[in-house]
Amino acid sequence: MEKIVLGIGLIGFVAGFIVQFRLRHHVSLKKVRAETDPSQIFKNGIPPKKYLTEHGVKLHRIFVIGLGTFIGSIALSILIGIGR
């Protein structure tokens, strides 16, 4: 059971990690140019969802699902460990 949870968590982590770096290439220049303070765009490694293109929004959804899967697998591993 632990190996299955570990595998699912690893898949979620890898998906989130790869998508995180791809999101930078899917920022809409039109939306960025309309912003008055561009320093707000890249406060952290992931651009805000409102500046992403249509494809970028889909990638952002994959990132959130991957991150949730990873965190869920950690929580499930803890619960399995406590149950023993």
VMD Tcl script that builds the backbone (N, CA, C; Angstrom):
set m [mol new atoms 252]
animate dup $m
set s [atomselect $m all]
$s set {name element resname resid chain x y z} {
  {N N MET 1 A 0.818 -1.193 0.000}
  {CA C MET 1 A 0.000 0.000 0.000}
  {C C MET 1 A 0.867 1.264 0.000}
  {N N GLU 2 A 1.941 1.232 0.804}
  {CA C GLU 2 A 2.808 2.402 0.879}
  {C C GLU 2 A 3.484 2.695 -0.466}
  {N N LYS 3 A 3.816 1.642 -1.205}
  {CA C LYS 3 A 4.466 1.832 -2.507}
  {C C LYS 3 A 3.520 2.482 -3.504}
  {N N ILE 4 A 2.247 2.139 -3.428}
  {CA C ILE 4 A 1.265 2.747 -4.319}
  {C C ILE 4 A 1.115 4.234 -4.004}
  {N N VAL 5 A 1.013 4.554 -2.714}
  {CA C VAL 5 A 0.890 5.951 -2.293}
  {C C VAL 5 A 2.140 6.728 -2.687}
  {N N LEU 6 A 3.300 6.117 -2.504}
  {CA C LEU 6 A 4.550 6.763 -2.882}
  {C C LEU 6 A 4.598 7.028 -4.389}
  {N N GLY 7 A 4.171 6.056 -5.180}
  {CA C GLY 7 A 4.157 6.225 -6.636}
  {C C GLY 7 A 3.228 7.336 -7.083}
  {N N ILE 8 A 2.042 7.388 -6.488}
  {CA C ILE 8 A 1.084 8.442 -6.835}
  {C C ILE 8 A 1.631 9.808 -6.437}
  {N N GLY 9 A 2.223 9.894 -5.257}
  {CA C GLY 9 A 2.813 11.148 -4.807}
  {C C GLY 9 A 3.964 11.590 -5.687}
  {N N LEU 10 A 4.773 10.652 -6.121}
  {CA C LEU 10 A 5.896 10.965 -6.994}
  {C C LEU 10 A 5.418 11.482 -8.344}
  {N N ILE 11 A 4.377 10.871 -8.882}
  {CA C ILE 11 A 3.806 11.339 -10.153}
  {C C ILE 11 A 3.272 12.759 -9.997}
  {N N GLY 12 A 2.575 13.034 -8.899}
  {CA C GLY 12 A 2.064 14.382 -8.647}
  {C C GLY 12 A 3.176 15.401 -8.505}
  {N N PHE 13 A 4.247 15.020 -7.813}
  {CA C PHE 13 A 5.379 15.932 -7.634}
  {C C PHE 13 A 6.051 16.247 -8.973}
  {N N VAL 14 A 6.305 15.224 -9.769}
  {CA C VAL 14 A 6.968 15.422 -11.060}
  {C C VAL 14 A 6.104 16.282 -11.982}
  {N N ALA 15 A 4.795 16.005 -12.023}
  {CA C ALA 15 A 3.895 16.798 -12.867}
  {C C ALA 15 A 3.914 18.257 -12.438}
  {N N GLY 16 A 3.807 18.510 -11.155}
  {CA C GLY 16 A 3.825 19.883 -10.662}
  {C C GLY 16 A 5.155 20.570 -10.915}
  {N N PHE 17 A 6.243 19.853 -10.736}
  {CA C PHE 17 A 7.580 20.421 -10.923}
  {C C PHE 17 A 7.807 20.830 -12.374}
  {N N ILE 18 A 7.450 19.968 -13.305}
  {CA C ILE 18 A 7.656 20.264 -14.727}
  {C C ILE 18 A 6.755 21.409 -15.178}
  {N N VAL 19 A 5.497 21.370 -14.777}
  {CA C VAL 19 A 4.542 22.394 -15.201}
  {C C VAL 19 A 4.919 23.753 -14.624}
  {N N GLN 20 A 5.494 23.780 -13.435}
  {CA C GLN 20 A 5.891 25.038 -12.812}
  {C C GLN 20 A 6.822 25.839 -13.721}
  {N N PHE 21 A 7.758 25.178 -14.348}
  {CA C PHE 21 A 8.706 25.875 -15.214}
  {C C PHE 21 A 8.127 26.175 -16.590}
  {N N ARG 22 A 7.146 25.423 -17.013}
  {CA C ARG 22 A 6.516 25.684 -18.309}
  {C C ARG 22 A 5.556 26.869 -18.247}
  {N N LEU 23 A 5.029 27.175 -17.062}
  {CA C LEU 23 A 4.065 28.267 -16.928}
  {C C LEU 23 A 4.671 29.616 -17.293}
  {N N ARG 24 A 5.945 29.787 -17.095}
  {CA C ARG 24 A 6.594 31.061 -17.406}
  {C C ARG 24 A 6.511 31.404 -18.888}
  {N N HIS 25 A 6.364 30.402 -19.727}
  {CA C HIS 25 A 6.329 30.622 -21.168}
  {C C HIS 25 A 4.909 30.849 -21.687}
  {N N HIS 26 A 3.932 30.875 -20.807}
  {CA C HIS 26 A 2.542 31.030 -21.223}
  {C C HIS 26 A 1.898 32.243 -20.558}
  {N N VAL 27 A 2.640 33.346 -20.523}
  {CA C VAL 27 A 2.135 34.597 -19.980}
  {C C VAL 27 A 1.677 35.467 -21.153}
  {N N SER 28 A 0.493 36.045 -21.034}
  {CA C SER 28 A -0.062 36.897 -22.088}
  {C C SER 28 A 0.579 38.280 -22.015}
  {N N LEU 29 A 1.260 38.670 -23.092}
  {CA C LEU 29 A 1.918 39.978 -23.114}
  {C C LEU 29 A 0.905 41.109 -23.083}
  {N N LYS 30 A -0.258 40.889 -23.679}
  {CA C LYS 30 A -1.311 41.909 -23.675}
  {C C LYS 30 A -1.752 42.219 -22.245}
  {N N LYS 31 A -1.932 41.178 -21.456}
  {CA C LYS 31 A -2.366 41.361 -20.073}
  {C C LYS 31 A -1.270 41.976 -19.222}
  {N N VAL 32 A -0.030 41.645 -19.504}
  {CA C VAL 32 A 1.095 42.203 -18.746}
  {C C VAL 32 A 1.264 43.679 -19.067}
  {N N ARG 33 A 1.132 44.048 -20.328}
  {CA C ARG 33 A 1.288 45.457 -20.714}
  {C C ARG 33 A 0.184 46.329 -20.149}
  {N N ALA 34 A -0.971 45.745 -19.911}
  {CA C ALA 34 A -2.081 46.503 -19.336}
  {C C ALA 34 A -1.881 46.748 -17.839}
  {N N GLU 35 A -0.997 46.006 -17.223}
  {CA C GLU 35 A -0.740 46.150 -15.782}
  {C C GLU 35 A 0.083 47.409 -15.528}
  {N N THR 36 A -0.310 48.164 -14.518}
  {CA C THR 36 A 0.415 49.396 -14.208}
  {C C THR 36 A 1.693 49.139 -13.410}
  {N N ASP 37 A 1.690 48.079 -12.599}
  {CA C ASP 37 A 2.869 47.763 -11.787}
  {C C ASP 37 A 3.349 46.352 -12.110}
  {N N PRO 38 A 4.280 46.217 -13.069}
  {CA C PRO 38 A 4.724 44.885 -13.485}
  {C C PRO 38 A 5.459 44.097 -12.401}
  {N N SER 39 A 5.892 44.754 -11.339}
  {CA C SER 39 A 6.599 44.022 -10.283}
  {C C SER 39 A 5.661 43.061 -9.550}
  {N N GLN 40 A 4.364 43.244 -9.704}
  {CA C GLN 40 A 3.390 42.360 -9.061}
  {C C GLN 40 A 3.260 41.026 -9.793}
  {N N ILE 41 A 3.766 40.935 -10.994}
  {CA C ILE 41 A 3.551 39.751 -11.816}
  {C C ILE 41 A 4.336 38.554 -11.300}
  {N N PHE 42 A 5.610 38.730 -11.049}
  {CA C PHE 42 A 6.452 37.605 -10.663}
  {C C PHE 42 A 6.962 37.759 -9.238}
  {N N LYS 43 A 6.046 37.768 -8.276}
  {CA C LYS 43 A 6.454 37.813 -6.876}
  {C C LYS 43 A 7.088 36.489 -6.465}
  {N N ASN 44 A 6.595 35.389 -7.012}
  {CA C ASN 44 A 7.168 34.073 -6.732}
  {C C ASN 44 A 7.429 33.371 -8.069}
  {N N GLY 45 A 7.769 32.119 -8.042}
  {CA C GLY 45 A 8.151 31.397 -9.249}
  {C C GLY 45 A 7.034 31.146 -10.243}
  {N N ILE 46 A 5.791 31.263 -9.784}
  {CA C ILE 46 A 4.655 30.968 -10.658}
  {C C ILE 46 A 3.911 32.260 -10.949}
  {N N PRO 47 A 3.700 32.590 -12.235}
  {CA C PRO 47 A 2.948 33.811 -12.547}
  {C C PRO 47 A 1.486 33.677 -12.106}
  {N N PRO 48 A 0.862 34.787 -11.703}
  {CA C PRO 48 A -0.546 34.723 -11.308}
  {C C PRO 48 A -1.434 34.237 -12.456}
  {N N LYS 49 A -2.500 33.588 -12.089}
  {CA C LYS 49 A -3.394 32.973 -13.072}
  {C C LYS 49 A -4.021 34.009 -14.007}
  {N N LYS 50 A -4.230 35.230 -13.535}
  {CA C LYS 50 A -4.901 36.230 -14.371}
  {C C LYS 50 A -4.025 36.722 -15.527}
  {N N TYR 51 A -2.729 36.455 -15.507}
  {CA C TYR 51 A -1.836 36.859 -16.589}
  {C C TYR 51 A -1.532 35.740 -17.581}
  {N N LEU 52 A -2.058 34.556 -17.354}
  {CA C LEU 52 A -1.742 33.414 -18.197}
  {C C LEU 52 A -2.622 33.373 -19.446}
  {N N THR 53 A -2.092 32.753 -20.488}
  {CA C THR 53 A -2.878 32.512 -21.692}
  {C C THR 53 A -3.856 31.368 -21.422}
  {N N GLU 54 A -4.669 31.049 -22.400}
  {CA C GLU 54 A -5.639 29.959 -22.239}
  {C C GLU 54 A -4.926 28.635 -21.952}
  {N N HIS 55 A -3.860 28.371 -22.689}
  {CA C HIS 55 A -3.088 27.142 -22.455}
  {C C HIS 55 A -2.403 27.185 -21.088}
  {N N GLY 56 A -1.963 28.374 -20.678}
  {CA C GLY 56 A -1.338 28.529 -19.376}
  {C C GLY 56 A -2.299 28.233 -18.232}
  {N N VAL 57 A -3.574 28.582 -18.410}
  {CA C VAL 57 A -4.577 28.292 -17.384}
  {C C VAL 57 A -4.763 26.778 -17.249}
  {N N LYS 58 A -4.738 26.066 -18.375}
  {CA C LYS 58 A -4.838 24.598 -18.329}
  {C C LYS 58 A -3.621 24.003 -17.615}
  {N N LEU 59 A -2.446 24.537 -17.900}
  {CA C LEU 59 A -1.237 24.060 -17.230}
  {C C LEU 59 A -1.292 24.377 -15.733}
  {N N HIS 60 A -1.842 25.520 -15.385}
  {CA C HIS 60 A -1.970 25.880 -13.978}
  {C C HIS 60 A -2.878 24.891 -13.253}
  {N N ARG 61 A -3.944 24.468 -13.915}
  {CA C ARG 61 A -4.844 23.475 -13.324}
  {C C ARG 61 A -4.100 22.155 -13.090}
  {N N ILE 62 A -3.265 21.747 -14.051}
  {CA C ILE 62 A -2.469 20.530 -13.889}
  {C C ILE 62 A -1.497 20.690 -12.717}
  {N N PHE 63 A -0.908 21.875 -12.582}
  {CA C PHE 63 A 0.010 22.143 -11.474}
  {C C PHE 63 A -0.698 21.992 -10.136}
  {N N VAL 64 A -1.893 22.566 -10.021}
  {CA C VAL 64 A -2.635 22.497 -8.760}
  {C C VAL 64 A -3.033 21.059 -8.445}
  {N N ILE 65 A -3.459 20.313 -9.454}
  {CA C ILE 65 A -3.828 18.910 -9.248}
  {C C ILE 65 A -2.602 18.094 -8.828}
  {N N GLY 66 A -1.470 18.319 -9.481}
  {CA C GLY 66 A -0.240 17.611 -9.128}
  {C C GLY 66 A 0.212 17.928 -7.719}
  {N N LEU 67 A 0.134 19.196 -7.339}
  {CA C LEU 67 A 0.518 19.598 -5.994}
  {C C LEU 67 A -0.432 18.995 -4.956}
  {N N GLY 68 A -1.718 19.006 -5.261}
  {CA C GLY 68 A -2.692 18.406 -4.349}
  {C C GLY 68 A -2.484 16.909 -4.192}
  {N N THR 69 A -2.151 16.244 -5.290}
  {CA C THR 69 A -1.876 14.809 -5.241}
  {C C THR 69 A -0.656 14.522 -4.375}
  {N N PHE 70 A 0.367 15.330 -4.537}
  {CA C PHE 70 A 1.586 15.151 -3.753}
  {C C PHE 70 A 1.310 15.350 -2.260}
  {N N ILE 71 A 0.622 16.425 -1.915}
  {CA C ILE 71 A 0.310 16.704 -0.507}
  {C C ILE 71 A -0.631 15.647 0.054}
  {N N GLY 72 A -1.602 15.220 -0.758}
  {CA C GLY 72 A -2.517 14.168 -0.315}
  {C C GLY 72 A -1.803 12.856 -0.046}
  {N N SER 73 A -0.816 12.528 -0.876}
  {CA C SER 73 A -0.078 11.283 -0.664}
  {C C SER 73 A 0.761 11.352 0.611}
  {N N ILE 74 A 1.282 12.539 0.925}
  {CA C ILE 74 A 2.031 12.690 2.172}
  {C C ILE 74 A 1.093 12.489 3.363}
  {N N ALA 75 A -0.082 13.111 3.300}
  {CA C ALA 75 A -1.053 12.953 4.396}
  {C C ALA 75 A -1.498 11.500 4.525}
  {N N LEU 76 A -1.729 10.833 3.407}
  {CA C LEU 76 A -2.141 9.431 3.453}
  {C C LEU 76 A -1.024 8.550 4.013}
  {N N SER 77 A 0.209 8.850 3.666}
  {CA C SER 77 A 1.340 8.094 4.216}
  {C C SER 77 A 1.433 8.243 5.726}
  {N N ILE 78 A 1.179 9.461 6.207}
  {CA C ILE 78 A 1.196 9.692 7.645}
  {C C ILE 78 A 0.082 8.903 8.327}
  {N N LEU 79 A -1.104 8.922 7.724}
  {CA C LEU 79 A -2.224 8.193 8.311}
  {C C LEU 79 A -1.984 6.688 8.304}
  {N N ILE 80 A -1.369 6.187 7.247}
  {CA C ILE 80 A -1.046 4.763 7.194}
  {C C ILE 80 A -0.026 4.413 8.276}
  {N N GLY 81 A 0.968 5.289 8.438}
  {CA C GLY 81 A 1.994 5.059 9.459}
  {C C GLY 81 A 1.442 5.103 10.863}
  {N N ILE 82 A 0.471 5.981 11.113}
  {CA C ILE 82 A -0.130 6.077 12.442}
  {C C ILE 82 A -0.978 4.859 12.729}
  {N N GLY 83 A -1.608 4.320 11.693}
  {CA C GLY 83 A -2.500 3.170 11.860}
  {C C GLY 83 A -1.783 1.879 12.207}
  {N N ARG 84 A -0.502 1.830 12.074}
  {CA C ARG 84 A 0.244 0.586 12.349}
  {C C ARG 84 A 0.514 0.407 13.797}
}
mol reanalyze $m
mol bondsrecalc $m
mol representation Tube
mol addrep $m
